[in-house]
């Protein structure tokens, strides 16, 4: 994962969800995966 910064750039890659990603795709409980997105509006 590359976290976004307030200036619109990407931060250094970090490991996350190391085997603990609970997909909400089928049951709505957990996290939804987001691809490339403009979250600044």
N, CA and C atoms as an extended XYZ file, in Angstrom:
123
Properties=species:S:1:pos:R:3:atomname:S:1:resname:S:1:resid:I:1 pbc="F F F"
N         0.842       -1.156        0.000 N   UNK     1
C         0.000        0.000        0.000 CA  UNK     1
C         0.896        1.231        0.000 C   UNK     1
N         0.507        2.236       -0.763 N   UNK     2
C         1.215        3.517       -0.782 CA  UNK     2
C         0.270        4.572       -0.225 C   UNK     2
N         0.515        5.043        1.004 N   UNK     3
C        -0.377        6.038        1.589 CA  UNK     3
C        -0.263        7.371        0.861 C   UNK     3
N        -1.387        8.064        0.754 N   UNK     4
C        -1.386        9.382        0.140 CA  UNK     4
C        -1.016       10.456        1.146 C   UNK     4
N        -0.505       11.543        0.647 N   UNK     5
C        -0.130       12.679        1.501 CA  UNK     5
C        -1.038       13.866        1.189 C   UNK     5
N        -1.080       14.816        2.075 N   UNK     6
C        -1.951       15.977        1.899 CA  UNK     6
C        -1.553       16.842        0.705 C   UNK     6
N        -0.300       16.711        0.233 N   UNK     7
C         0.134       17.511       -0.918 CA  UNK     7
C        -0.151       16.814       -2.248 C   UNK     7
N        -0.826       15.660       -2.216 N   UNK     8
C        -1.210       14.946       -3.434 CA  UNK     8
C        -0.201       13.927       -3.920 C   UNK     8
N         0.915       13.751       -3.218 N   UNK     9
C         1.903       12.752       -3.596 CA  UNK     9
C         1.691       11.473       -2.789 C   UNK     9
N         2.399       10.423       -3.191 N   UNK    10
C         2.315        9.157       -2.486 CA  UNK    10
C         3.486        8.994       -1.547 C   UNK    10
N         3.240        8.375       -0.401 N   UNK    11
C         4.295        8.101        0.568 CA  UNK    11
C         5.012        6.809        0.234 C   UNK    11
N         5.896        6.405        1.123 N   UNK    12
C         6.656        5.171        0.984 CA  UNK    12
C         5.736        3.967        1.184 C   UNK    12
N         5.963        2.922        0.416 N   UNK    13
C         5.142        1.715        0.505 CA  UNK    13
C         5.234        1.107        1.897 C   UNK    13
N         4.112        0.638        2.399 N   UNK    14
C         4.070       -0.032        3.695 CA  UNK    14
C         3.305       -1.335        3.554 C   UNK    14
N         3.680       -2.323        4.343 N   UNK    15
C         2.954       -3.590        4.351 CA  UNK    15
C         1.706       -3.434        5.200 C   UNK    15
N         0.615       -3.944        4.716 N   UNK    16
C        -0.618       -3.893        5.495 CA  UNK    16
C        -1.463       -5.114        5.163 C   UNK    16
N        -2.391       -5.428        6.008 N   UNK    17
C        -3.279       -6.580        5.828 CA  UNK    17
C        -2.505       -7.867        5.629 C   UNK    17
N        -1.420       -8.037        6.351 N   UNK    18
C        -0.597       -9.224        6.205 CA  UNK    18
C        -1.386      -10.465        6.594 C   UNK    18
N        -2.138      -10.981        5.650 N   UNK    19
C        -2.944      -12.171        5.886 CA  UNK    19
C        -4.184      -11.930        6.718 C   UNK    19
N        -4.512      -10.663        6.991 N   UNK    20
C        -5.657      -10.376        7.849 CA  UNK    20
C        -6.744       -9.588        7.135 C   UNK    20
N        -6.673       -9.487        5.811 N   UNK    21
C        -7.667       -8.725        5.066 CA  UNK    21
C        -9.003       -9.463        5.106 C   UNK    21
N       -10.003       -8.822        5.690 N   UNK    22
C       -11.347       -9.396        5.777 CA  UNK    22
C       -12.191       -8.740        4.697 C   UNK    22
N       -12.356       -9.426        3.572 N   UNK    23
C       -13.080       -8.858        2.444 CA  UNK    23
C       -14.569       -8.731        2.738 C   UNK    23
N       -15.108       -7.578        2.420 N   UNK    24
C       -16.543       -7.325        2.592 CA  UNK    24
C       -17.308       -7.566        1.285 C   UNK    24
N       -16.639       -8.132        0.314 N   UNK    25
C       -17.227       -8.310       -1.019 CA  UNK    25
C       -18.535       -9.096       -0.999 C   UNK    25
N       -18.599      -10.152       -0.234 N   UNK    26
C       -19.785      -11.004       -0.264 CA  UNK    26
C       -20.759      -10.758        0.879 C   UNK    26
N       -20.239      -10.435        2.064 N   UNK    27
C       -21.147      -10.312        3.208 CA  UNK    27
C       -21.280       -8.893        3.758 C   UNK    27
N       -20.524       -7.929        3.201 N   UNK    28
C       -20.622       -6.551        3.649 CA  UNK    28
C       -19.925       -6.266        4.966 C   UNK    28
N       -19.249       -7.264        5.528 N   UNK    29
C       -18.545       -7.088        6.803 CA  UNK    29
C       -17.052       -7.154        6.552 C   UNK    29
N       -16.349       -6.076        6.838 N   UNK    30
C       -14.908       -6.041        6.629 CA  UNK    30
C       -14.507       -4.842        5.796 C   UNK    30
N       -13.452       -5.005        4.983 N   UNK    31
C       -12.930       -3.915        4.174 CA  UNK    31
C       -13.249       -4.143        2.703 C   UNK    31
N       -13.458       -3.036        2.000 N   UNK    32
C       -13.606       -3.079        0.550 CA  UNK    32
C       -12.289       -2.634       -0.075 C   UNK    32
N       -11.809       -3.375       -1.048 N   UNK    33
C       -10.576       -3.019       -1.729 CA  UNK    33
C       -10.832       -1.844       -2.665 C   UNK    33
N        -9.953       -0.858       -2.620 N   UNK    34
C       -10.062        0.312       -3.494 CA  UNK    34
C        -8.863        0.295       -4.422 C   UNK    34
N        -9.121        0.460       -5.694 N   UNK    35
C        -8.036        0.491       -6.677 CA  UNK    35
C        -7.511        1.927       -6.703 C   UNK    35
N        -7.249        2.448       -7.845 N   UNK    36
C        -6.763        3.816       -7.970 CA  UNK    36
C        -7.955        4.755       -7.841 C   UNK    36
N        -7.845        5.721       -6.939 N   UNK    37
C        -8.973        6.623       -6.708 CA  UNK    37
C        -8.490        8.010       -6.336 C   UNK    37
N        -9.242        9.007       -6.750 N   UNK    38
C        -8.959       10.388       -6.364 CA  UNK    38
C        -9.794       10.679       -5.133 C   UNK    38
N        -9.170       10.626       -3.976 N   UNK    39
C        -9.922       10.820       -2.741 CA  UNK    39
C        -9.910       12.265       -2.264 C   UNK    39
N        -9.293       13.141       -3.060 N   UNK    40
C        -9.264       14.551       -2.688 CA  UNK    40
C       -10.445       15.319       -3.258 C   UNK    40
N       -11.245       14.674       -4.085 N   UNK    41
C       -12.460       15.303       -4.569 CA  UNK    41
C       -12.347       15.803       -5.949 C   UNK    41
